Amino acid sequence: MPTALITGITGQDGSYLAELLLEKDYRVVGMVRRSSTVNFDRIKHIQNAITLAQGDLLDQMSIVDILQEHAPTEVYNLAAQSFVPTSFKQPVLTGEFTALGVTRMLEAIRLVNPQIRFYQASSSEMFGKVQAVPQTERTPLYPRSPYGVAKVYGHWITINYRESYHLHASSGILFNHESPRRGLEFVTHKVTHGAALIKLGRAHELRLGNLEARRDWGFAGDYVKAMWLMLQQDQPDDYVVATGETHAVRELCEVAFQHVGLDYHQHVVQDERYFRPAEVDLLVGDAEKAGRVLGWEPQVNFRQLVEMMVDADLDALQNGREV
């Protein structure tokens, strides 16, 4: 039975990946930080089927101990400070987790067992002020936030360890991927939750930042399959994972509100407080390589994704559950 270690298992991607690996008969170990506020909601339905191990990307020895004790064959590094606005307020902490945390994990793998296969969660935010449209694995990087800069470091240190120490280390350059499990601080969930609240009469307006920012949005449940496929290849490599379609935040609002029979123009208010110090205007990925090499392609389209999220928010709010 293969064993997978997932950092960030309590997050959106970690929960979907854990489900996928359990279906494939993996023993799944999730690394969690010792905290009084750890939220296990996303994995409570599978918590009895997985093993949780206390560790921290800020603590090298805790990572070494977990690798020695649980002997994973695959490591998926999904943990990060991943909210872009927070990275402007906490740039040093973002760098510690999102950049140096990758180095600590790679170094632990090199020391404990270099045969472990490693997946690094890279991000489309690395492209930032895009130098080409669409973005591929060869597009120059130009990050526009401390989060994007930290992800560039994590991406390149993964390549460096792959080339220097011959580790099976791959990076998935994932474009925006969402689900009903997405944190409420992210614009997609903020919009779908806002539409649900307004439909139920519990709110009247939704305040957002730049409505013209365009993103390539896919379904997280589809994207974790690409992560797994990367570690099943004979050779490690880097792959863009995206839908190849771009949509404005304005379109996101239109689809979400339309799904509940509302006109977003009557409820959405643009608020400068939510604009970024340096905006990323257009992200759209070309996943041709992932399709050709991995045989991966997205299954859920933009409208299906937004409607799925609105329906989940409506159901949770009507039944008194946490969103």
Disulfide bonds with the S-S distance in Angstrom:
none
